């Protein structure tokens, strides 16, 4: 009996041991094999949740457009802004002077006007900027009123105001200004004849 029992017991023990090894190997391989898949899914989920990933494209595009729009100043025509059709007549000049008297500007709007006209030499006294001129002649007051109207009614910026003012001056005197009319008796001449347009608002020359 001993010889039959022992081999049976040994065989049974060996079978149990082999079965345990198989289960251990299966357990070790299971998590190890699934770990990369689970980790990949987790990384993808984290990537989708990441603010820097989700919105990266639109954020960059918007920022680039914003920098370009705020950092670049273009003339009115290039920006698609229509300039007024100036006639350069005395009636038009009188209307611009009325704008100067009737349109109040905020400090920021005044800054825009001054910055725009400081870059333009006064047509009647070129040693002074049009923002101040040497005195408040009709031409200077008309330029100031035109600027006020462009700022408040048209929303023009610095470059657009400069372009519009130069265009108006060219319409007022197609032959151009000498820049020294104030020193040669030009205060009593019309703008069309290289003058200041007069000094009296009630009598625009």
C-alpha positions as CSV (number, residue, x, y, z in Angstrom):
1,X,0.0,0.0,0.0
2,X,2.8,2.4,0.9
3,X,4.3,2.1,-2.7
4,X,0.9,3.1,-4.2
5,X,0.0,5.9,-1.8
6,X,3.3,7.8,-2.0
7,X,3.5,8.2,-5.8
8,X,-0.1,9.3,-5.7
9,X,0.6,11.9,-3.0
10,X,3.7,13.1,-4.8
11,X,1.8,13.4,-8.1
12,X,-1.0,15.3,-6.4
13,X,1.5,17.7,-4.7
14,X,3.3,18.3,-8.0
15,X,0.1,19.0,-9.8
16,X,-1.0,21.6,-7.2
17,X,2.4,23.3,-7.3
18,X,2.3,23.5,-11.1
19,X,-1.2,24.9,-11.0
20,X,-0.1,27.6,-8.5
21,X,2.7,28.6,-10.8
22,X,0.4,28.9,-13.7
23,X,-1.9,31.1,-11.6
24,X,1.0,33.3,-10.4
25,X,2.3,33.8,-13.9
26,X,-1.2,34.7,-15.2
27,X,-1.6,37.2,-12.4
28,X,1.8,38.7,-13.1
29,X,1.3,39.0,-16.8
30,X,-2.3,40.3,-16.6
31,X,-1.6,43.7,-15.0
32,X,1.7,44.0,-16.8
33,X,0.1,43.5,-20.2
34,X,-2.9,45.8,-19.4
35,X,-0.8,48.6,-17.8
36,X,0.4,50.2,-21.0
37,X,-3.1,50.2,-22.4
38,X,-4.5,51.7,-19.3
39,X,-1.7,54.2,-19.0
40,X,-2.2,55.3,-22.7
41,X,-5.9,55.8,-22.1
42,X,-5.1,57.8,-19.0
43,X,-2.5,60.0,-20.8
44,X,-5.0,60.6,-23.6
45,X,-7.7,61.6,-21.2
46,X,-5.3,63.9,-19.4
47,X,-4.2,65.4,-22.7
48,X,-7.9,66.1,-23.6
49,X,-8.4,67.7,-20.2
50,X,-5.3,69.9,-20.5
51,X,-6.2,73.5,-21.1
52,X,-2.9,74.1,-22.9
53,X,-3.9,71.3,-25.4
54,X,-7.6,71.9,-25.7
55,X,-7.7,75.5,-27.2
56,X,-4.1,75.7,-28.2
57,X,-4.8,76.3,-31.9
58,X,-7.6,79.0,-31.5
59,X,-5.7,80.7,-28.7
60,X,-2.6,81.1,-30.8
61,X,-4.6,82.3,-33.8
62,X,-6.6,84.8,-31.8
63,X,-3.5,86.2,-30.0
64,X,-1.7,86.6,-33.3
65,X,-4.6,88.4,-34.9
66,X,-5.0,90.6,-31.8
67,X,-1.3,91.6,-31.8
68,X,-1.4,92.3,-35.6
69,X,-4.6,94.4,-35.2
70,X,-3.4,96.4,-32.2
71,X,0.2,96.8,-33.4
72,X,-0.3,97.9,-36.9
73,X,-1.6,101.3,-38.0
74,X,-2.7,101.6,-41.6
75,X,-4.0,104.5,-43.6
76,X,-7.8,104.9,-43.8
77,X,-7.9,103.8,-47.5
78,X,-5.9,100.7,-46.8
79,X,-8.1,99.9,-43.8
80,X,-11.2,100.1,-45.9
81,X,-12.3,103.3,-44.2
82,X,-14.0,105.8,-46.6
83,X,-12.7,109.3,-46.3
84,X,-15.3,112.1,-46.6
85,X,-15.6,113.8,-50.0
86,X,-14.1,117.2,-49.3
87,X,-14.9,120.2,-51.5
88,X,-12.5,122.7,-49.9
89,X,-15.1,125.5,-50.2
90,X,-15.6,128.4,-47.8
91,X,-18.9,126.9,-46.7
92,X,-17.2,123.6,-45.8
93,X,-14.5,125.5,-43.9
94,X,-17.1,127.4,-42.0
95,X,-18.9,124.2,-41.1
96,X,-15.6,122.7,-39.7
97,X,-15.1,125.8,-37.6
98,X,-18.6,125.3,-36.2
99,X,-17.6,121.7,-35.3
100,X,-14.6,123.2,-33.4
101,X,-16.9,125.3,-31.4
102,X,-19.7,122.8,-30.8
103,X,-18.0,119.3,-30.4
104,X,-16.4,118.8,-27.0
105,X,-13.7,116.2,-26.7
106,X,-12.7,114.0,-23.8
107,X,-9.0,114.2,-22.7
108,X,-8.3,111.0,-24.6
109,X,-10.0,112.3,-27.7
110,X,-8.0,115.5,-27.4
111,X,-4.8,113.5,-27.2
112,X,-5.7,111.7,-30.4
113,X,-6.4,115.1,-32.2
114,X,-3.2,116.6,-31.0
115,X,-1.1,113.6,-31.9
116,X,-2.6,113.5,-35.4
117,X,-2.1,117.2,-36.1
118,X,1.3,117.6,-34.5
119,X,2.8,115.6,-37.4
120,X,1.4,118.1,-40.0
121,X,3.3,121.4,-40.3
122,X,0.8,124.3,-40.3
123,X,0.3,125.3,-43.9
124,X,0.5,129.0,-43.1
125,X,3.5,128.8,-40.7
126,X,5.4,125.6,-41.2
127,X,7.6,126.2,-38.2
128,X,4.6,125.3,-36.0
129,X,2.5,122.1,-36.0
130,X,-1.1,122.3,-37.2
131,X,-2.1,121.1,-33.7
132,X,-1.3,124.6,-32.4
133,X,-0.5,126.8,-35.5
134,X,1.0,130.1,-34.6
135,X,-2.5,131.5,-33.9
136,X,-6.1,130.4,-34.2
137,X,-6.7,131.4,-37.8
138,X,-9.7,130.1,-39.7
139,X,-7.7,127.4,-41.3
140,X,-6.4,126.1,-38.0
141,X,-9.8,126.2,-36.3
142,X,-11.3,124.3,-39.3
143,X,-8.6,121.6,-39.0
144,X,-9.3,121.3,-35.3
145,X,-13.1,121.1,-35.9
146,X,-12.7,118.5,-38.7
147,X,-10.5,116.4,-36.4
148,X,-13.1,116.6,-33.6
149,X,-15.9,115.5,-36.0
150,X,-13.8,112.6,-37.4
151,X,-13.0,111.3,-33.9
152,X,-16.5,111.6,-32.4
153,X,-18.6,110.8,-35.5
154,X,-16.4,108.5,-37.5
155,X,-14.2,106.9,-34.9
156,X,-11.0,107.8,-36.7
157,X,-7.7,107.2,-35.2
158,X,-4.4,109.2,-35.4
159,X,-3.3,108.1,-38.9
160,X,-6.8,108.3,-40.4
161,X,-7.2,111.9,-39.1
162,X,-3.8,112.9,-40.6
163,X,-4.8,111.5,-44.0
164,X,-8.2,113.1,-43.9
165,X,-6.8,116.5,-42.9
166,X,-4.1,116.4,-45.6
167,X,-6.8,115.5,-48.1
168,X,-9.0,118.4,-47.0
169,X,-6.1,120.9,-47.2
170,X,-5.3,119.6,-50.8
171,X,-9.0,120.3,-51.7
172,X,-8.9,123.7,-50.1
173,X,-5.8,124.7,-52.1
174,X,-4.9,122.3,-54.9
175,X,-1.8,124.4,-55.7
176,X,-0.3,123.8,-52.3
177,X,0.8,126.0,-49.4
178,X,4.1,127.8,-49.1
179,X,4.3,127.4,-45.4
180,X,5.1,131.1,-44.7
181,X,1.9,132.9,-45.5
182,X,1.7,134.4,-42.0
183,X,5.0,136.2,-42.6
184,X,3.9,137.5,-46.0
185,X,0.5,139.0,-45.2
186,X,-1.3,135.8,-45.8
187,X,-3.6,136.1,-42.8
188,X,-6.1,138.1,-44.9
189,X,-6.0,135.8,-47.9
190,X,-8.2,132.9,-48.8
191,X,-6.9,129.4,-48.3
192,X,-7.2,128.8,-52.1
193,X,-4.6,131.6,-52.5
194,X,-2.1,130.3,-50.0
195,X,-3.6,132.2,-47.0
196,X,-5.0,131.5,-43.6
197,X,-8.7,131.9,-44.6
198,X,-9.0,135.0,-42.5
199,X,-9.0,135.5,-38.8
200,X,-12.7,136.3,-38.3
201,X,-14.9,133.2,-37.9
202,X,-17.8,135.1,-39.3
203,X,-16.0,135.9,-42.5
204,X,-14.2,132.9,-43.9
205,X,-12.0,133.8,-46.9
